[in-house]
Amino acid sequence: MIRDITIGQYFPGKSAIHKMDPRIKILLSILYIVMLFVADNMWGLLLGVLFGFAAYLISRIPLSMIWKSMKPVVPIVIFTAVLNLFLSTGDPLWQWKFLKITREGIETAVFMSVRILCLIAGTSLLTYTTSPIALTDGIERLLSPLKKIKLPVHELAMMMTIALRFVPTLLEETEKIMAAQKARGADMESGGLMQRIKALIPVLIPLFVSAFRRAFDLATAMESRCYHGGEGRTKMKVLHLSKVDYITLIVCVLYLAAFITVNILLPAAIVR
């Protein structure tokens, strides 16, 4: 299960999405999240699904990676779907004591499940197609107006990217520690809930020690290289918007207009 978590991983490629400016990709990811949460009917959600599917096809990321990114959250999706299925109000199609299934509950369960899965798949595409360095530059440039209020933009972007970068490293470290504990006879898969939680203590303690040690080593390395923040620093690769970025932005704006039309005007027309 741990090795299936792909958060923070970058897959090099030469697709149009890989070559896009990181600022555009960050803005499009935010736009996609807004689209998913604003959609209040299946037609609007379908446009969001098609948008994410088209982005994966253009990026040439294997579709198997979508399942890898969503596999860890499947239990959460199932739990959310079950709650919406049995706790939604409406005319019951099936009822047993206090449990009932309604048509509204089925629609809500499917709607929420698809929304969560699209959210995970869409946001994962950002890290799949953007290197940590490019992601840092993009975040810093987008937050640069906040420098006027003395906000440490460079440091914030650096911390966010380092945290995202070390997710795969810590997951790999967790897998190694669990394998070592199992080799010593630790049982982490049997027993009740409390026993499984107690069995994680021999894993969490070495993991925290390793995380603090890595953080200390990274801080020491940055200090030894005279790192003192973003003031006066230059960049080897300066970000510039290309024709692909402008075309992508225009297409996404048009797609957003279609999304608003479908999400707002279509339900009103159906009601009439």
C-alpha positions in Angstrom: 0.0 0.0 0.0 2.8 2.4 0.9 4.6 2.0 -2.4 1.4 2.8 -4.2 1.3 6.3 -2.8 2.6 8.6 -5.6 2.1 12.0 -3.9 5.1 14.3 -4.7 6.6 12.1 -7.4 7.8 13.6 -10.6 7.8 11.7 -13.9 10.0 13.3 -16.6 8.5 13.7 -20.0 8.4 15.8 -23.1 4.7 16.3 -23.4 3.0 19.7 -23.9 2.0 19.7 -20.2 5.5 19.0 -19.1 6.8 22.0 -21.1 4.2 24.4 -19.7 5.1 27.2 -17.4 4.6 25.9 -13.7 2.6 29.1 -12.9 0.0 28.1 -15.5 -0.1 24.6 -14.2 -0.6 25.7 -10.7 -3.4 28.1 -11.7 -5.1 25.4 -13.8 -4.9 23.0 -10.9 -6.6 25.6 -8.7 -9.2 26.2 -11.4 -9.8 22.4 -11.7 -10.4 22.2 -7.9 -12.8 25.1 -8.1 -14.6 23.5 -11.0 -15.1 20.2 -9.1 -16.5 21.9 -6.0 -18.7 24.4 -7.9 -20.3 21.6 -9.9 -23.7 20.9 -8.5 -25.0 18.5 -11.1 -23.8 15.4 -13.0 -23.4 17.4 -16.3 -21.0 19.9 -14.7 -19.1 17.1 -13.0 -18.9 15.2 -16.3 -17.1 18.2 -17.8 -14.6 18.1 -15.0 -14.0 14.4 -15.6 -13.4 15.0 -19.3 -11.1 17.9 -18.5 -8.9 15.7 -16.2 -9.0 12.8 -18.6 -7.9 15.0 -21.5 -5.0 16.4 -19.4 -3.7 12.9 -18.6 -3.9 11.9 -22.3 -1.9 15.1 -23.3 0.7 14.5 -20.5 1.3 10.9 -21.6 1.3 9.8 -18.0 0.2 6.1 -17.9 -3.4 5.7 -16.9 -2.2 3.1 -14.4 -0.7 6.0 -12.4 -4.3 7.3 -11.9 -5.2 4.1 -10.0 -2.0 4.3 -8.0 -2.7 7.8 -6.9 -6.3 7.0 -6.0 -5.8 3.5 -4.4 -4.8 4.8 -0.9 -8.0 6.9 -0.7 -10.4 4.2 -1.8 -11.4 3.4 1.8 -12.2 7.1 2.4 -14.2 7.2 -0.8 -16.2 4.1 0.2 -16.8 5.4 3.7 -18.1 8.7 2.2 -20.3 7.0 -0.3 -21.8 4.7 2.4 -22.6 7.7 4.6 -24.3 9.6 1.7 -26.1 6.5 0.6 -27.8 5.7 3.9 -28.1 9.2 5.5 -29.6 11.2 2.6 -33.2 12.3 2.9 -35.9 11.5 0.3 -38.4 8.8 -0.6 -37.0 5.5 0.4 -36.4 2.8 -2.2 -35.3 0.3 0.5 -35.5 0.6 4.3 -34.6 -1.5 7.2 -35.1 0.0 10.7 -33.2 3.3 10.7 -31.3 2.5 7.5 -32.8 3.5 4.2 -31.6 4.0 0.6 -33.1 6.8 -1.5 -32.7 7.9 -5.1 -31.2 11.1 -3.8 -28.8 9.1 -1.6 -27.6 7.0 -4.6 -27.1 10.1 -6.7 -25.2 11.9 -3.9 -23.0 8.9 -3.2 -22.0 8.6 -6.8 -21.5 12.3 -7.2 -19.3 12.7 -4.1 -17.2 9.6 -4.9 -16.5 10.8 -8.5 -15.7 14.3 -7.1 -13.1 13.0 -4.6 -11.5 10.7 -7.2 -11.2 13.5 -9.7 -9.8 15.8 -7.1 -7.0 13.3 -6.2 -6.2 12.5 -9.8 -6.2 16.1 -11.0 -4.0 17.4 -8.2 -1.6 14.5 -8.6 -1.0 15.5 -12.2 0.6 18.7 -11.1 3.5 16.9 -9.3 3.7 14.2 -12.0 4.5 16.8 -14.7 6.4 19.5 -12.6 9.8 19.1 -11.1 10.3 20.3 -7.5 12.6 23.2 -8.7 10.1 24.4 -11.2 7.3 24.1 -8.7 9.2 26.2 -6.2 9.8 28.9 -8.9 6.2 28.9 -9.9 4.9 29.2 -6.3 7.4 32.0 -5.6 6.4 33.9 -8.7 2.7 33.6 -8.0 3.2 34.8 -4.4 5.6 37.6 -5.3 3.0 40.4 -4.9 2.9 39.4 -1.2 6.4 40.7 -0.8 5.0 44.2 -0.5 3.6 43.3 2.9 6.9 41.8 4.0 5.9 38.2 3.6 8.8 35.8 3.2 7.6 34.4 -0.2 10.8 32.6 -1.1 11.0 30.8 2.2 7.4 29.8 2.1 7.8 28.4 -1.4 10.9 26.6 -0.4 9.3 25.0 2.7 6.2 23.9 0.7 8.4 22.3 -2.0 10.8 20.6 0.5 7.8 19.1 2.3 6.3 17.8 -0.9 9.7 16.5 -2.1 10.3 14.5 1.0 6.9 12.7 1.0 8.2 9.9 -1.3 11.4 9.7 0.8 9.6 9.3 4.1 7.2 6.7 2.5 10.2 4.7 1.4 11.8 5.0 4.8 8.5 3.9 6.4 8.4 0.8 4.2 12.0 -0.1 5.1 11.3 0.3 8.8 8.2 -1.8 8.6 10.1 -4.5 6.7 12.9 -4.5 9.4 10.4 -4.7 12.2 8.6 -7.6 10.6 11.9 -9.4 10.1 12.4 -9.0 13.9 9.0 -10.7 14.5 6.7 -7.7 14.8 3.1 -8.5 14.0 1.3 -5.5 12.4 -1.5 -7.2 10.5 -3.4 -9.2 13.2 -5.3 -8.4 16.3 -7.8 -5.6 17.0 -7.6 -1.9 16.3 -5.8 -1.0 19.5 -3.2 -3.8 19.0 -2.5 -2.6 15.5 -2.1 1.0 16.7 0.4 -0.2 19.4 2.2 -2.2 16.7 2.9 1.1 14.8 4.9 2.6 17.7 8.1 0.7 16.8 7.6 2.2 13.3 6.7 5.8 14.2 9.6 6.4 16.6 12.4 5.5 14.1 10.5 7.4 11.4 10.4 10.6 13.4 14.0 10.2 14.4 15.0 9.7 10.7 12.9 12.7 9.6 14.5 15.0 12.2 17.9 13.8 11.2 17.2 14.4 7.5 15.9 17.9 8.4 19.1 18.7 10.4 21.4 17.4 7.6 19.5 19.5 5.1 19.8 22.6 7.3 23.5 22.0 7.8 24.1 21.5 4.1 22.2 24.8 3.3 24.1 26.7 5.9 27.5 25.4 4.7 26.6 26.7 1.2 25.9 30.1 2.6 22.2 30.0 2.0 20.4 33.0 3.6 17.1 33.2 1.9 15.8 34.6 -1.4 17.2 38.1 -1.0 19.7 38.9 -3.8 19.4 35.4 -5.3 19.3 35.0 -9.1 17.9 32.1 -11.2 19.6 30.1 -13.8 16.3 29.5 -15.7 14.0 32.5 -15.7 10.3 31.6 -16.2 8.7 32.9 -19.5 5.3 32.3 -20.8 5.3 30.6 -24.3 2.7 30.3 -27.0 1.6 27.0 -25.6 0.9 28.6 -22.2 -1.2 31.4 -23.8 -3.1 29.0 -26.0 -3.7 26.6 -23.0 -4.9 29.5 -20.9 -7.4 30.7 -23.6 -8.7 27.1 -24.2 -9.2 26.7 -20.4 -11.0 30.0 -20.1 -13.4 28.9 -22.9 -13.8 25.5 -21.2 -14.6 27.4 -18.0 -17.3 29.4 -19.8 -18.8 26.1 -21.2 -18.7 24.7 -17.6 -20.5 27.7 -16.2 -23.1 27.4 -19.0 -23.7 23.7 -18.3 -23.6 24.0 -14.6 -26.0 27.0 -14.2 -28.0 27.5 -17.4 -28.7 23.9 -18.3 -30.5 22.9 -15.0 -32.6 26.1 -15.2 -33.6 25.2 -18.8 -34.5 21.7 -17.7 -36.7 23.0 -14.8 -38.6 25.2 -17.3 
